[in-house]
Amino acid sequence: MRRRFKAILSFIILFSLVLTFNFKQDTKVLAQEEKDKKFVVCIDPGHQEKGDSKGESIGPGASQKKPRVSSGTAGVGTKKAEYMVNLEASLILKDILQQNGYEVVMTRETNDVNISNAERAEVSNKAEADMTIRIHCDSLNDSGKTGASILVPSKSNKYTGNIYKKSNDYGNILKASLEDEGIKVNGVFERNDITGFNWSQVPVVILEMGFMSNWNEDRMLCDINYQRKLMECVKVSLDEYKENNKN
């Protein structure tokens, strides 16, 4: 009887040790997986070489339609197409982020594509991006207008209410990072009419880098060094956003 009791006790102790070991190993694996999980950034270089005026719904199930995608504006002085500038800056951003451990997904890496705004949102949705950065340039009839602008999804929009907070949080961090480098920022503006926002299921912002309708800013936006300065600000702001959202 005593031998049987000792045998049972030994089994229980051994079983407990095995469970404890497995629990510790599982905990280590989960911790390592969490550590190894990279922050995913989707970069969308705005527009493309040839616009597509065919309509697409501005949001899931919406009857209102807008053109699938346009070719964008062009420099008042340089005559350089916006879609080219957007891609140049985006590829610089891709390189900077990858060098700093970010996982990067691009909606396009060439100008000769036909990808609608909703389809671009789907790229970031499928990637489960932690943040989507859409790179654009601005243009107005007023040639005196300058400065970057940051667009975020609307808080009150039925399509984007659930991604508003993170998008807006990042937008304000980006604004501060740009201003820290002496770059004029006109503000962070909510928009409810942007197809790429309304189809997005992940946080997203548009960085309008500046006005190609202004002679001086047009020249700056076409300068690789200024593009890099802007994209470094995007990286710095992502670092801060990521740190703020660790838990």
Secondary structure in CASP SS format (residue, H / E / C, confidence):
PFRMAT SS
TARGET T0000
AUTHOR 0000-0000-0000
METHOD secondary structure of the structure
MODEL  1
M C 1.00
R H 1.00
R H 1.00
R H 1.00
F H 1.00
K H 1.00
A H 1.00
I H 1.00
L H 1.00
S H 1.00
F H 1.00
I H 1.00
I H 1.00
L H 1.00
F H 1.00
S H 1.00
L H 1.00
V H 1.00
L H 1.00
T H 1.00
F H 1.00
N H 1.00
F H 1.00
K H 1.00
Q H 1.00
D H 1.00
T H 1.00
K H 1.00
V H 1.00
L H 1.00
A H 1.00
Q H 1.00
E H 1.00
E H 1.00
K H 1.00
D H 1.00
K C 1.00
K C 1.00
F C 1.00
V E 1.00
V E 1.00
C E 1.00
I E 1.00
D E 1.00
P E 1.00
G C 1.00
H C 1.00
Q C 1.00
E C 1.00
K C 1.00
G C 1.00
D E 1.00
S E 1.00
K E 1.00
G E 1.00
E E 1.00
S E 1.00
I C 1.00
G C 1.00
P C 1.00
G C 1.00
A C 1.00
S C 1.00
Q C 1.00
K E 1.00
K E 1.00
P E 1.00
R E 1.00
V E 1.00
S C 1.00
S C 1.00
G C 1.00
T C 1.00
A E 1.00
G C 1.00
V C 1.00
G C 1.00
T C 1.00
K C 1.00
K C 1.00
A E 1.00
E H 1.00
Y H 1.00
M H 1.00
V H 1.00
N H 1.00
L H 1.00
E H 1.00
A H 1.00
S H 1.00
L H 1.00
I H 1.00
L H 1.00
K H 1.00
D H 1.00
I H 1.00
L H 1.00
Q H 1.00
Q H 1.00
N C 1.00
G C 1.00
Y C 1.00
E E 1.00
V E 1.00
V E 1.00
M E 1.00
T C 1.00
R C 1.00
E C 1.00
T C 1.00
N C 1.00
D C 1.00
V C 1.00
N C 1.00
I C 1.00
S C 1.00
N H 1.00
A H 1.00
E H 1.00
R H 1.00
A H 1.00
E H 1.00
V H 1.00
S H 1.00
N H 1.00
K H 1.00
A H 1.00
E C 1.00
A C 1.00
D C 1.00
M E 1.00
T E 1.00
I E 1.00
R E 1.00
I E 1.00
H E 1.00
C E 1.00
D E 1.00
S C 1.00
L C 1.00
N C 1.00
D C 1.00
S C 1.00
G C 1.00
K C 1.00
T C 1.00
G C 1.00
A E 1.00
S E 1.00
I E 1.00
L E 1.00
V E 1.00
P E 1.00
S C 1.00
K C 1.00
S C 1.00
N C 1.00
K C 1.00
Y C 1.00
T C 1.00
G H 1.00
N H 1.00
I H 1.00
Y H 1.00
K H 1.00
K H 1.00
S H 1.00
N H 1.00
D H 1.00
Y H 1.00
G H 1.00
N H 1.00
I H 1.00
L H 1.00
K H 1.00
A H 1.00
S H 1.00
L H 1.00
E H 1.00
D H 1.00
E C 1.00
G C 1.00
I C 1.00
K C 1.00
V E 1.00
N E 1.00
G E 1.00
V E 1.00
F E 1.00
E E 1.00
R E 1.00
N C 1.00
D C 1.00
I C 1.00
T H 1.00
G H 1.00
F H 1.00
N H 1.00
W C 1.00
S C 1.00
Q C 1.00
V C 1.00
P C 1.00
V E 1.00
V E 1.00
I E 1.00
L E 1.00
E E 1.00
M E 1.00
G E 1.00
F E 1.00
M C 1.00
S C 1.00
N C 1.00
W H 1.00
N H 1.00
E H 1.00
D H 1.00
R H 1.00
M H 1.00
L H 1.00
C C 1.00
D C 1.00
I H 1.00
N H 1.00
Y H 1.00
Q H 1.00
R H 1.00
K H 1.00
L H 1.00
M H 1.00
E H 1.00
C H 1.00
V H 1.00
K H 1.00
V H 1.00
S H 1.00
L H 1.00
D H 1.00
E H 1.00
Y H 1.00
K H 1.00
E H 1.00
N H 1.00
N C 1.00
K C 1.00
N C 1.00
END
